[in-house]
Amino acid sequence: KKASQKQLSHFEIYQRIWLGLNQLGIFNPDSFDLPTEISPEVTYQYFSENSNYKIINLWSLIDEDRDFLEKSGLSLAHLELMGQDNPDLEEIYINSFNSGNNDLYFHKGKNFRNEIGIRMNRKAGTYFQDSIIETGYMYLPCPTTGQVLRSNQSFACHYPHPEIPLGNYPIFIYRFCCLEVFYLVCAVTPTGDKSFLYFPSRELAITFVPDSTCPVNQQKIINILKANLVSRWSLVKSYISSPKEKDVLAVLGYMANIGHYVLNDMSGLQHLLDNQTLSQIASFFIGDFEFFNIDDTYPEIQSQIIRSQSATLFETILENNYLAVWPTNWFISEDLSRRIYEGSVKRCSLNILQAIEDSKQHFPLIWIAIRSHYRVWLSQVEGIANIINKLYEDYPNLAVVFDGWGRHEMYDPRAESEIKRETTIVEEILALVHTDIKAYNLIGNMSYERVAWVQAIDFYISPFGSGLTFPILIANKPGVIHAHGVYAQMFQTGEWSPFIRENLTESIFLPADYTEDKHFGFANYDISWQKVYDATIKLLNSKAKLS
Protein backbone atom coordinates (compact mmCIF):
# COMPACT_ATOMS: atom_id res chain seq x y z
CA LYS A 1 0.00 0.00 0.00
CA LYS A 2 2.81 2.38 0.87
CA ALA A 3 4.58 1.53 -2.39
CA SER A 4 1.49 2.39 -4.42
CA GLN A 5 1.30 5.81 -2.75
CA LYS A 6 4.84 6.80 -3.77
CA GLN A 7 4.89 9.82 -6.07
CA LEU A 8 6.92 9.08 -9.17
CA SER A 9 8.57 11.67 -11.36
CA HIS A 10 7.51 11.90 -14.99
CA PHE A 11 10.84 10.38 -16.02
CA GLU A 12 10.37 7.40 -13.70
CA ILE A 13 6.91 6.91 -15.17
CA TYR A 14 8.29 6.92 -18.73
CA GLN A 15 10.77 4.22 -17.79
CA ARG A 16 8.17 2.09 -15.99
CA ILE A 17 5.79 2.29 -18.94
CA TRP A 18 8.51 1.27 -21.40
CA LEU A 19 9.62 -1.66 -19.26
CA GLY A 20 6.02 -2.76 -18.73
CA LEU A 21 5.24 -2.71 -22.45
CA ASN A 22 8.20 -5.02 -23.02
CA GLN A 23 7.53 -7.56 -20.24
CA LEU A 24 10.45 -6.22 -18.23
CA GLY A 25 8.42 -5.01 -15.27
CA ILE A 26 4.97 -5.05 -13.73
CA PHE A 27 2.75 -2.70 -15.64
CA ASN A 28 -0.31 -1.85 -13.57
CA PRO A 29 -1.56 1.65 -14.43
CA ASP A 30 -3.71 1.65 -11.27
CA SER A 31 -0.63 1.46 -9.03
CA PHE A 32 0.59 4.96 -9.89
CA ASP A 33 -0.84 8.10 -11.43
CA LEU A 34 -0.15 8.43 -15.13
CA PRO A 35 -0.11 11.84 -16.79
CA THR A 36 -3.25 12.43 -18.84
CA GLU A 37 -1.06 13.59 -21.71
CA ILE A 38 2.52 12.51 -22.39
CA SER A 39 4.52 14.60 -24.83
CA PRO A 40 6.43 12.51 -27.39
CA GLU A 41 8.97 15.35 -27.71
CA VAL A 42 9.71 15.40 -23.97
CA THR A 43 9.75 11.60 -23.85
CA TYR A 44 12.17 11.47 -26.78
CA GLN A 45 14.48 13.92 -25.05
CA TYR A 46 14.39 11.84 -21.85
CA PHE A 47 15.30 8.59 -23.60
CA SER A 48 17.94 10.33 -25.73
CA GLU A 49 19.66 11.61 -22.60
CA ASN A 50 19.27 8.48 -20.48
CA SER A 51 19.72 5.53 -22.85
CA ASN A 52 22.92 3.78 -23.87
CA TYR A 53 22.91 1.14 -26.58
CA LYS A 54 25.37 -1.47 -27.75
CA ILE A 55 25.51 -1.71 -31.56
CA ILE A 56 26.77 -4.84 -33.32
CA ASN A 57 27.02 -4.97 -37.11
CA LEU A 58 26.88 -8.48 -38.57
CA TRP A 59 28.87 -7.25 -41.58
CA SER A 60 31.87 -6.30 -39.47
CA LEU A 61 31.96 -8.62 -36.47
CA ILE A 62 34.97 -8.53 -34.16
CA ASP A 63 35.95 -11.11 -31.54
CA GLU A 64 34.48 -8.94 -28.78
CA ASP A 65 31.09 -9.00 -30.54
CA ARG A 66 31.20 -12.77 -30.98
CA ASP A 67 32.00 -13.26 -27.28
CA PHE A 68 29.17 -10.92 -26.29
CA LEU A 69 26.61 -12.78 -28.42
CA GLU A 70 27.73 -16.15 -27.12
CA LYS A 71 27.48 -15.04 -23.48
CA SER A 72 24.08 -13.50 -24.19
CA GLY A 73 22.71 -16.81 -25.48
CA LEU A 74 22.04 -15.33 -28.93
CA SER A 75 22.90 -17.65 -31.81
CA LEU A 76 24.98 -16.00 -34.52
CA ALA A 77 23.60 -18.48 -37.07
CA HIS A 78 20.02 -17.63 -36.13
CA LEU A 79 20.76 -13.89 -36.21
CA GLU A 80 22.25 -14.13 -39.69
CA LEU A 81 19.20 -16.09 -40.82
CA MET A 82 16.93 -13.36 -39.44
CA GLY A 83 18.63 -10.84 -41.71
CA GLN A 84 18.10 -12.90 -44.84
CA ASP A 85 15.08 -12.56 -47.07
CA ASN A 86 14.10 -14.94 -49.86
CA PRO A 87 10.89 -16.69 -50.92
CA ASP A 88 12.05 -20.18 -49.95
CA LEU A 89 12.73 -19.09 -46.38
CA GLU A 90 9.34 -17.39 -46.22
CA GLU A 91 7.63 -20.59 -47.36
CA ILE A 92 9.41 -22.59 -44.66
CA TYR A 93 8.41 -20.05 -42.01
CA ILE A 94 4.77 -19.95 -43.10
CA ASN A 95 4.44 -23.71 -43.46
CA SER A 96 5.70 -24.22 -39.91
CA PHE A 97 2.29 -22.88 -38.84
CA ASN A 98 0.43 -25.10 -41.31
CA SER A 99 1.08 -28.42 -39.56
CA GLY A 100 -2.54 -29.52 -39.92
CA ASN A 101 -2.62 -28.81 -43.64
CA ASN A 102 -1.21 -31.38 -46.05
CA ASP A 103 -0.87 -28.79 -48.83
CA LEU A 104 2.32 -26.79 -48.62
CA TYR A 105 1.87 -23.03 -48.71
CA PHE A 106 3.19 -21.51 -51.91
CA HIS A 107 4.65 -18.04 -51.56
CA LYS A 108 3.09 -16.10 -54.45
CA GLY A 109 5.61 -13.28 -54.44
CA LYS A 110 8.55 -15.44 -55.46
CA ASN A 111 8.00 -15.18 -59.21
CA PHE A 112 7.46 -11.45 -59.46
CA ARG A 113 9.98 -9.60 -57.31
CA ASN A 114 12.87 -7.76 -58.92
CA GLU A 115 15.95 -8.65 -56.87
CA ILE A 116 17.97 -5.59 -57.85
CA GLY A 117 18.71 -5.13 -54.15
CA ILE A 118 20.85 -8.28 -54.24
CA ARG A 119 22.82 -6.97 -57.22
CA MET A 120 23.31 -3.69 -55.36
CA ASN A 121 24.99 -5.60 -52.48
CA ARG A 122 22.24 -5.42 -49.92
CA LYS A 123 21.94 -8.42 -47.63
CA ALA A 124 18.24 -8.01 -46.89
CA GLY A 125 15.23 -8.05 -49.16
CA THR A 126 11.48 -7.55 -49.29
CA TYR A 127 9.81 -10.95 -49.71
CA PHE A 128 8.59 -10.59 -46.13
CA GLN A 129 6.20 -7.93 -47.41
CA ASP A 130 4.41 -10.58 -49.46
CA SER A 131 4.14 -12.83 -46.41
CA ILE A 132 2.52 -10.03 -44.42
CA ILE A 133 0.00 -9.33 -47.17
CA GLU A 134 -0.77 -12.97 -47.94
CA THR A 135 -0.99 -14.30 -44.37
CA GLY A 136 -1.39 -11.31 -42.04
CA TYR A 137 1.88 -12.06 -40.23
CA MET A 138 5.58 -11.26 -40.25
CA TYR A 139 7.89 -14.27 -39.68
CA LEU A 140 11.33 -14.70 -38.09
CA PRO A 141 13.23 -17.44 -36.26
CA CYS A 142 13.88 -16.95 -32.55
CA PRO A 143 17.46 -15.69 -32.11
CA THR A 144 17.98 -18.05 -29.18
CA THR A 145 16.10 -21.27 -29.97
CA GLY A 146 15.60 -21.04 -33.74
CA GLN A 147 11.86 -21.69 -33.32
CA VAL A 148 9.85 -19.91 -36.04
CA LEU A 149 7.92 -16.95 -34.67
CA ARG A 150 5.25 -14.80 -36.20
CA SER A 151 3.98 -11.34 -35.36
CA ASN A 152 1.03 -9.20 -36.34
CA GLN A 153 2.11 -6.21 -34.24
CA SER A 154 3.58 -3.24 -36.10
CA PHE A 155 4.43 0.38 -35.47
CA ALA A 156 5.23 3.11 -37.98
CA CYS A 157 7.48 6.06 -37.19
CA HIS A 158 9.33 8.72 -39.17
CA TYR A 159 13.05 9.38 -39.41
CA PRO A 160 13.89 13.00 -40.38
CA HIS A 161 16.00 13.28 -43.52
CA PRO A 162 18.86 15.75 -42.85
CA GLU A 163 19.01 17.04 -46.42
CA ILE A 164 15.33 17.27 -47.33
CA PRO A 165 13.12 19.84 -45.54
CA LEU A 166 9.88 18.19 -44.43
CA GLY A 167 11.19 14.89 -45.78
CA ASN A 168 10.82 11.84 -43.56
CA TYR A 169 11.90 8.28 -44.21
CA PRO A 170 9.25 5.74 -43.21
CA ILE A 171 10.20 3.29 -40.47
CA PHE A 172 8.22 0.09 -39.96
CA ILE A 173 8.87 -1.84 -36.77
CA TYR A 174 7.55 -5.31 -35.92
CA ARG A 175 7.28 -6.55 -32.32
CA PHE A 176 8.06 -10.21 -31.55
CA CYS A 177 7.69 -12.21 -28.34
CA CYS A 178 9.67 -15.36 -27.52
CA LEU A 179 11.97 -15.77 -24.54
CA GLU A 180 12.06 -11.97 -24.60
CA VAL A 181 10.45 -9.12 -26.51
CA PHE A 182 12.43 -7.82 -29.47
CA TYR A 183 11.80 -5.62 -32.48
CA LEU A 184 12.67 -5.88 -36.16
CA VAL A 185 13.25 -2.44 -37.66
CA CYS A 186 12.78 -1.93 -41.41
CA ALA A 187 14.11 1.54 -42.07
CA VAL A 188 15.77 4.16 -44.23
CA THR A 189 16.16 2.41 -47.57
CA PRO A 190 14.05 3.03 -50.68
CA THR A 191 12.41 -0.38 -50.30
CA GLY A 192 12.06 -0.71 -46.53
CA ASP A 193 14.46 -3.66 -46.17
CA LYS A 194 15.27 -5.34 -42.87
CA SER A 195 17.65 -2.96 -41.14
CA PHE A 196 18.32 -4.07 -37.57
CA LEU A 197 17.06 -5.94 -34.51
CA TYR A 198 16.55 -4.24 -31.15
CA PHE A 199 16.45 -6.09 -27.80
CA PRO A 200 15.05 -3.88 -24.98
CA SER A 201 16.22 -6.21 -22.19
CA ARG A 202 19.83 -5.79 -23.35
CA GLU A 203 19.61 -2.31 -24.95
CA LEU A 204 21.23 -4.05 -27.91
CA ALA A 205 20.91 -3.34 -31.64
CA ILE A 206 22.16 -5.85 -34.23
CA THR A 207 22.33 -4.47 -37.77
CA PHE A 208 21.97 -6.46 -40.99
CA VAL A 209 23.40 -4.07 -43.59
CA PRO A 210 26.68 -2.18 -44.00
CA ASP A 211 26.60 1.38 -42.68
CA SER A 212 27.59 2.63 -46.15
CA THR A 213 24.46 1.02 -47.63
CA CYS A 214 22.01 1.99 -44.90
CA PRO A 215 23.45 4.93 -42.91
CA VAL A 216 20.87 4.95 -40.13
CA ASN A 217 21.30 6.20 -36.61
CA GLN A 218 20.05 3.17 -34.69
CA GLN A 219 20.04 5.03 -31.37
CA LYS A 220 17.84 7.78 -32.77
CA ILE A 221 15.35 5.32 -34.26
CA ILE A 222 15.10 3.37 -31.00
CA ASN A 223 14.49 6.57 -29.06
CA ILE A 224 11.77 7.55 -31.57
CA LEU A 225 10.17 4.13 -31.01
CA LYS A 226 10.33 4.51 -27.22
CA ALA A 227 8.87 8.02 -27.33
CA ASN A 228 5.97 7.01 -29.57
CA LEU A 229 5.05 3.91 -27.60
CA VAL A 230 5.29 5.58 -24.19
CA SER A 231 3.41 8.72 -25.20
CA ARG A 232 0.55 6.56 -26.55
CA TRP A 233 0.92 3.80 -23.97
CA SER A 234 -2.81 3.16 -23.51
CA LEU A 235 -3.41 2.60 -27.24
CA VAL A 236 -0.26 0.51 -27.49
CA LYS A 237 -1.21 -1.67 -24.51
CA SER A 238 -4.66 -2.33 -25.98
CA TYR A 239 -3.16 -3.02 -29.42
CA ILE A 240 -0.53 -5.56 -28.31
CA SER A 241 -3.08 -7.27 -26.03
CA SER A 242 -5.79 -7.63 -28.64
CA PRO A 243 -6.58 -11.27 -29.51
CA LYS A 244 -8.30 -10.23 -32.75
CA GLU A 245 -6.78 -10.91 -36.15
CA LYS A 246 -5.40 -7.75 -37.71
CA ASP A 247 -6.26 -6.38 -41.14
CA VAL A 248 -3.34 -5.34 -43.33
CA LEU A 249 -2.73 -1.63 -43.94
CA ALA A 250 -0.47 -0.72 -46.87
CA VAL A 251 1.41 2.57 -46.49
CA LEU A 252 2.75 4.74 -49.32
CA GLY A 253 3.77 8.33 -50.00
CA TYR A 254 6.42 8.94 -47.31
CA MET A 255 9.52 9.19 -49.51
CA ALA A 256 10.02 12.86 -50.46
CA ASN A 257 11.36 11.98 -53.90
CA ILE A 258 9.29 11.52 -57.03
CA GLY A 259 11.74 8.98 -58.46
CA HIS A 260 11.43 6.65 -55.48
CA TYR A 261 7.67 7.20 -55.36
CA VAL A 262 7.39 5.75 -58.87
CA LEU A 263 10.28 3.28 -58.71
CA ASN A 264 9.44 1.82 -55.29
CA ASP A 265 5.94 2.81 -54.10
CA MET A 266 4.02 2.56 -57.38
CA SER A 267 5.95 -0.47 -58.58
CA GLY A 268 5.14 -2.06 -55.22
CA LEU A 269 1.42 -1.69 -55.91
CA GLN A 270 1.92 -3.02 -59.41
CA HIS A 271 3.71 -6.05 -57.96
CA LEU A 272 0.67 -6.77 -55.79
CA LEU A 273 -1.68 -6.35 -58.74
CA ASP A 274 0.41 -8.73 -60.88
CA ASN A 275 0.66 -11.07 -57.92
CA GLN A 276 -3.13 -11.05 -57.43
CA THR A 277 -2.78 -9.98 -53.79
CA LEU A 278 -3.85 -6.34 -54.02
CA SER A 279 -7.34 -7.33 -52.87
CA GLN A 280 -5.95 -8.82 -49.66
CA ILE A 281 -5.11 -5.36 -48.30
CA ALA A 282 -7.89 -3.84 -46.21
CA SER A 283 -6.85 -0.18 -46.50
CA PHE A 284 -4.19 2.06 -48.01
CA PHE A 285 -2.68 4.95 -46.06
CA ILE A 286 -1.19 7.70 -48.26
CA GLY A 287 1.36 10.16 -46.87
CA ASP A 288 2.11 13.75 -47.89
CA PHE A 289 4.26 12.82 -50.89
CA GLU A 290 1.63 11.55 -53.31
CA PHE A 291 3.27 12.69 -56.52
CA PHE A 292 0.64 10.95 -58.66
CA ASN A 293 -2.91 10.41 -57.48
CA ILE A 294 -3.23 6.75 -56.50
CA ASP A 295 -6.95 6.76 -57.29
CA ASP A 296 -6.22 7.59 -60.95
CA THR A 297 -3.54 4.93 -61.36
CA TYR A 298 -5.28 2.20 -59.34
CA PRO A 299 -9.03 2.86 -59.39
CA GLU A 300 -9.49 -0.65 -57.94
CA ILE A 301 -8.59 0.63 -54.46
CA GLN A 302 -10.01 4.18 -54.36
CA SER A 303 -12.69 3.29 -51.79
CA GLN A 304 -10.04 1.93 -49.40
CA ILE A 305 -7.74 4.96 -49.28
CA ILE A 306 -6.99 6.96 -46.12
CA ARG A 307 -4.93 10.16 -46.50
CA SER A 308 -2.63 11.68 -43.93
CA GLN A 309 -4.53 15.00 -43.81
CA SER A 310 -7.35 13.28 -41.94
CA ALA A 311 -5.38 10.96 -39.64
CA THR A 312 -1.95 10.17 -38.25
CA LEU A 313 -0.36 6.93 -39.35
CA PHE A 314 0.86 5.80 -35.92
CA GLU A 315 -2.54 6.19 -34.28
CA THR A 316 -4.45 4.86 -37.31
CA ILE A 317 -2.60 1.55 -36.96
CA LEU A 318 -3.32 1.28 -33.23
CA GLU A 319 -6.91 2.50 -33.22
CA ASN A 320 -7.97 0.23 -36.09
CA ASN A 321 -5.92 -2.81 -35.09
CA TYR A 322 -3.95 -2.85 -38.35
CA LEU A 323 -0.79 -4.68 -39.33
CA ALA A 324 1.15 -2.15 -41.40
CA VAL A 325 3.40 -2.84 -44.37
CA TRP A 326 5.17 -0.68 -46.93
CA PRO A 327 4.83 -2.66 -50.20
CA THR A 328 7.76 -1.89 -52.51
CA ASN A 329 9.52 -3.18 -55.59
CA TRP A 330 12.26 -2.14 -58.04
CA PHE A 331 10.74 -2.64 -61.49
CA ILE A 332 8.75 -0.46 -63.90
CA SER A 333 6.72 -2.60 -66.27
CA GLU A 334 5.02 -1.46 -69.43
CA ASP A 335 1.68 -1.98 -67.69
CA LEU A 336 2.64 0.33 -64.81
CA SER A 337 3.87 3.10 -67.12
CA ARG A 338 0.67 2.77 -69.15
CA ARG A 339 -1.44 3.07 -65.98
CA ILE A 340 0.45 6.19 -64.89
CA TYR A 341 -0.01 7.78 -68.33
CA GLU A 342 -3.70 6.94 -68.65
CA GLY A 343 -4.42 8.12 -65.12
CA SER A 344 -2.53 11.36 -65.76
CA VAL A 345 -4.27 12.19 -69.03
CA LYS A 346 -7.65 11.92 -67.29
CA ARG A 347 -6.61 14.75 -64.96
CA CYS A 348 -5.36 17.12 -67.69
CA SER A 349 -7.43 20.07 -68.86
CA LEU A 350 -8.49 20.37 -72.50
CA ASN A 351 -6.10 23.33 -72.89
CA ILE A 352 -3.14 21.19 -71.80
CA LEU A 353 -4.12 18.34 -74.10
CA GLN A 354 -4.54 20.73 -77.02
CA ALA A 355 -1.12 22.32 -76.40
CA ILE A 356 0.44 18.85 -76.39
CA GLU A 357 -1.29 17.97 -79.64
CA ASP A 358 -0.10 21.23 -81.23
CA SER A 359 3.48 20.58 -80.12
CA LYS A 360 3.61 17.43 -82.25
CA GLN A 361 3.90 19.55 -85.42
CA HIS A 362 7.49 20.27 -84.35
CA PHE A 363 10.47 18.01 -84.91
CA PRO A 364 12.40 17.37 -82.87
CA LEU A 365 10.44 18.06 -79.70
CA ILE A 366 13.23 18.19 -77.11
CA TRP A 367 12.74 17.66 -73.36
CA ILE A 368 15.39 19.64 -71.45
CA ALA A 369 15.55 19.19 -67.68
CA ILE A 370 16.66 22.01 -65.37
CA ARG A 371 18.25 21.28 -61.99
CA SER A 372 19.21 23.94 -59.44
CA HIS A 373 19.29 22.58 -55.87
CA TYR A 374 22.35 20.30 -55.87
CA ARG A 375 24.29 18.23 -58.45
CA VAL A 376 23.90 21.29 -60.69
CA TRP A 377 25.46 21.70 -64.14
CA LEU A 378 27.30 24.93 -63.34
CA SER A 379 27.18 26.40 -66.85
CA GLN A 380 23.72 25.09 -67.75
CA VAL A 381 22.28 28.48 -68.78
CA GLU A 382 24.88 29.18 -71.46
CA GLY A 383 25.35 25.48 -72.25
CA ILE A 384 21.66 24.72 -72.87
CA ALA A 385 21.21 27.93 -74.89
CA ASN A 386 24.19 27.01 -77.10
CA ILE A 387 22.87 23.48 -77.65
CA ILE A 388 19.42 24.73 -78.65
CA ASN A 389 20.81 27.37 -81.03
CA LYS A 390 23.22 24.89 -82.63
CA LEU A 391 20.45 22.30 -83.14
CA TYR A 392 18.24 25.00 -84.63
CA GLU A 393 20.72 25.41 -87.49
CA ASP A 394 19.93 21.90 -88.77
CA TYR A 395 16.40 21.56 -87.39
CA PRO A 396 14.59 24.91 -87.75
CA ASN A 397 11.25 23.30 -86.85
CA LEU A 398 12.41 22.14 -83.43
CA ALA A 399 10.65 23.00 -80.17
CA VAL A 400 11.81 22.74 -76.58
CA VAL A 401 9.96 21.51 -73.47
CA PHE A 402 11.61 22.74 -70.27
CA ASP A 403 11.06 20.53 -67.24
CA GLY A 404 12.16 20.91 -63.63
CA TRP A 405 10.58 21.19 -60.21
CA GLY A 406 6.85 20.54 -60.30
CA ARG A 407 3.85 20.39 -58.00
CA HIS A 408 2.02 17.29 -56.81
CA GLU A 409 -1.20 16.29 -55.06
CA MET A 410 -0.39 17.98 -51.74
CA TYR A 411 1.08 21.41 -51.05
CA ASP A 412 4.85 21.36 -50.65
CA PRO A 413 6.35 24.68 -49.42
CA ARG A 414 9.81 23.69 -50.62
CA ALA A 415 8.53 23.28 -54.16
CA GLU A 416 7.49 26.93 -54.38
CA SER A 417 10.99 28.29 -53.77
CA GLU A 418 12.53 25.73 -56.14
CA ILE A 419 9.99 26.57 -58.85
CA LYS A 420 10.77 30.27 -58.55
CA ARG A 421 14.51 29.65 -58.92
CA GLU A 422 14.17 27.32 -61.89
CA THR A 423 11.70 29.65 -63.63
CA THR A 424 14.41 32.34 -63.51
CA ILE A 425 16.91 29.91 -65.06
CA VAL A 426 14.54 29.15 -67.95
CA GLU A 427 14.03 32.87 -68.53
CA GLU A 428 17.80 33.36 -68.67
CA ILE A 429 18.12 30.54 -71.23
CA LEU A 430 15.31 31.91 -73.41
CA ALA A 431 16.98 35.31 -73.45
CA LEU A 432 19.95 33.67 -75.22
CA VAL A 433 18.16 31.52 -77.82
CA HIS A 434 16.74 32.43 -81.23
CA THR A 435 13.38 34.17 -80.86
CA ASP A 436 11.72 31.92 -83.47
CA ILE A 437 12.23 28.80 -81.38
CA LYS A 438 9.02 27.53 -79.79
CA ALA A 439 9.39 26.77 -76.07
CA TYR A 440 7.03 25.17 -73.58
CA ASN A 441 7.76 25.67 -69.87
CA LEU A 442 6.59 22.94 -67.47
CA ILE A 443 8.34 24.34 -64.38
CA GLY A 444 5.68 24.32 -61.64
CA ASN A 445 3.24 22.12 -63.57
CA MET A 446 1.41 19.26 -61.89
CA SER A 447 3.03 15.82 -62.10
CA TYR A 448 0.18 14.43 -64.19
CA GLU A 449 0.59 17.25 -66.75
CA ARG A 450 4.30 16.49 -67.06
CA VAL A 451 3.49 12.81 -67.70
CA ALA A 452 1.13 13.75 -70.52
CA TRP A 453 3.75 16.03 -72.04
CA VAL A 454 6.70 13.64 -71.86
CA GLN A 455 4.90 11.07 -73.99
CA ALA A 456 4.95 13.55 -76.90
CA ILE A 457 8.70 14.29 -76.94
CA ASP A 458 11.26 12.83 -79.33
CA PHE A 459 14.23 12.75 -76.95
CA TYR A 460 15.58 14.35 -73.80
CA ILE A 461 18.67 16.05 -72.35
CA SER A 462 18.85 15.77 -68.57
CA PRO A 463 21.12 15.76 -65.54
CA PHE A 464 21.18 12.56 -63.47
CA GLY A 465 18.45 12.60 -60.81
CA SER A 466 14.79 12.10 -60.08
CA GLY A 467 13.82 14.20 -63.11
CA LEU A 468 14.65 11.12 -65.21
CA THR A 469 11.49 9.55 -63.81
CA PHE A 470 9.49 11.14 -66.63
CA PRO A 471 11.54 10.44 -69.80
CA ILE A 472 12.97 7.06 -68.69
CA LEU A 473 10.71 5.26 -66.20
CA ILE A 474 7.38 6.49 -67.53
CA ALA A 475 7.84 7.45 -71.21
CA ASN A 476 10.90 5.28 -72.06
CA LYS A 477 12.40 7.84 -74.45
CA PRO A 478 15.97 8.01 -75.78
CA GLY A 479 18.19 10.77 -74.52
CA VAL A 480 21.45 12.16 -73.19
CA ILE A 481 22.32 12.21 -69.47
CA HIS A 482 25.16 14.25 -67.96
CA ALA A 483 26.40 13.77 -64.39
CA HIS A 484 29.28 12.79 -62.09
CA GLY A 485 31.17 9.82 -63.44
CA VAL A 486 30.37 7.93 -60.24
CA TYR A 487 26.78 7.48 -61.44
CA ALA A 488 27.80 5.57 -64.57
CA GLN A 489 27.42 2.20 -62.82
CA MET A 490 23.92 3.07 -61.61
CA PHE A 491 23.08 3.98 -65.20
CA GLN A 492 24.37 0.61 -66.43
CA THR A 493 23.29 -1.87 -63.76
CA GLY A 494 21.31 -0.03 -61.06
CA GLU A 495 18.70 2.71 -61.09
CA TRP A 496 17.79 3.91 -64.61
CA SER A 497 19.20 0.68 -66.08
CA PRO A 498 17.51 -2.12 -68.08
CA PHE A 499 17.25 -4.04 -64.81
CA ILE A 500 14.52 -1.71 -63.56
CA ARG A 501 12.68 -0.64 -66.74
CA GLU A 502 11.03 -3.15 -69.05
CA ASN A 503 12.14 -2.80 -72.70
CA LEU A 504 14.36 0.17 -71.83
CA THR A 505 15.30 2.45 -74.74
CA GLU A 506 19.02 3.13 -74.94
CA SER A 507 20.32 6.47 -73.65
CA ILE A 508 23.78 8.05 -73.64
CA PHE A 509 25.56 8.80 -70.35
CA LEU A 510 28.22 11.57 -70.32
CA PRO A 511 30.53 11.87 -67.28
CA ALA A 512 31.34 15.37 -66.06
CA ASP A 513 34.56 17.19 -67.01
CA TYR A 514 34.81 18.74 -63.54
CA THR A 515 33.26 17.89 -60.17
CA GLU A 516 33.42 19.93 -56.97
CA ASP A 517 35.28 18.45 -54.01
CA LYS A 518 32.19 17.63 -52.01
CA HIS A 519 30.13 14.54 -51.16
CA PHE A 520 29.32 13.13 -54.61
CA GLY A 521 25.60 13.12 -53.90
CA PHE A 522 25.51 16.90 -53.54
CA ALA A 523 28.55 18.25 -55.41
CA ASN A 524 27.97 20.43 -58.48
CA TYR A 525 29.82 19.75 -61.73
CA ASP A 526 30.55 21.12 -65.18
CA ILE A 527 30.63 19.64 -68.65
CA SER A 528 31.32 21.04 -72.11
CA TRP A 529 28.11 21.94 -73.92
CA GLN A 530 29.82 20.85 -77.17
CA LYS A 531 30.17 17.32 -75.77
CA VAL A 532 26.46 17.22 -74.90
CA TYR A 533 25.59 18.60 -78.35
CA ASP A 534 27.73 16.01 -80.17
CA ALA A 535 25.98 13.15 -78.37
CA THR A 536 22.60 14.76 -78.97
CA ILE A 537 23.03 15.33 -82.69
CA LYS A 538 24.31 11.77 -83.12
CA LEU A 539 21.24 10.39 -81.37
CA LEU A 540 18.92 12.78 -83.19
CA ASN A 541 20.29 12.01 -86.65
CA SER A 542 19.90 8.29 -86.06
CA LYS A 543 16.30 8.86 -84.99
CA ALA A 544 15.62 11.02 -88.05
CA LYS A 545 16.90 8.26 -90.34
CA LEU A 546 14.63 5.71 -88.69
CA SER A 547 11.60 7.95 -89.15
Disulfide bonds with the S-S distance in Angstrom:
none
